[in-house]
Amino acid sequence: MCRCLAKMCGFGSLGPESGGFAASYQSCSYGGDTPSGGWFACCQRRGMSEEGGSCCCCSVLLFILGALFISTGVMFCYYPGLVFSIEPSVYYNFSFLSFVFIQNLDKVMLSAGVFMCLASLLPCCSSCCMAFFHIITFIIILVCIVIMGIAVHSFDRENINVEIKENMENKLKFFDNKTEESFWNFIQQDLKCCGIFNSSDWQENTLHSNGTMPDSCCLNIYKSCGKTAGPGDLFSAGCFPLLEEQVFSYYLVMVMVLSFFSVTGGLVFCSCCCQMASAQ
C-alpha cells in the first residue's frame, strides 16, 4: 500500500501512531512481537518510508478505479434489473458496448477491476512487483482504448447495425426464460416490442418453436400469458428498430467513455513511470 494510505491507517513516520487503527490492531493482535514480512510490517515500512509518495495519488486512483470496475461489473452481471430500474439508458449504453465493442463486458470489467486492485494493494513490499502490475494494468487499459478508438474512428452505422442484429439473434436463439432479468424481457417490456422484427422471430427459439411467446411480449403481462396469447394480445412492433434508436441516441456517451479511458490510461502510465523510477 502506498505511503499515504498507510498514514491514513495510522502508520506514521516513527511507526504506528498512538490512538490510531494501526496501534490498536498491533496491540490486540501482536503485542510487542510484530512478525516480519507480513502485511502489517509492510504497511509500517511504507508509512515510515519517504519513498513512493509521488505516485501515491496514482495508486489510490488505480484502487478506486478497480473498485469501480468491480462494482459496475457485479451490478451488470448479477443485478441488471436494479440498473434498469434506476436508469434504463445506462442499461442500453452498456448493451451497446457489449454488442458492438467487447463481448461479455461485465466479466471483462470484473477481471480488470480485480487486477487493478491487486496492482495497488498486494505487491506493496516490492517496487519492482508494483511496477510490473501497473504496467500490465496499463496494457489492459491501452488495449481497451485501441479497440474502442478503432470502433469510433471507423464508425459505420450499417456495420454496427449488423453487429447488433447478430447479437440479438444469438440472444433470442438461446433465450430460456429462466430469469426475468434477461435482455429480451427487459427490452420487450420497456420498448413495447416483440421479437427482432416481429413476434414470428420467436419460432427460431427452441422453447417457443411451438408458437408460444415469452410473457414479456404480452400487452397485459401475467404469468404464462405467452402460451395462450393471440396476435392481438402481443406487441406488434419489432425490437430491433427501437433498440437501434436507443443506442444511437447515446453515441456521444460512447465518445465520453473513450475519453475517460484515455485519461485513465495516461494517469496509470504516470504511475508506472514513478514506480519504475523508484525501483531503480
Buried (B, 14 or more C-beta within 10 A) or exposed (E): BBBBBBBBBBBBEEBBBEEBEBBEBBEEEEEEEBEEEEEBBBBBBBBBEEEBBBBBBBBBBBBEBBBEBBEBBBBBBEEBBEBBEEEBEBBBBBBBBBBBBBEEBBEBBBBBBBBBBBBBBBBBBEBEBBBBBBBBBBEBBBEBBEBBEEBBEEEEEEEBBEBBBEBBBEBBEEBEBEEEEBBBBBBBBBBBBBBBBBBEBBEBBEEBEEEBBBBBBBEEBEEEBBEEBEEEBBBEBBBBBBBBEBBBEBBEBBEEBBEEBBEBBEBBBBBBBBBBEBEE
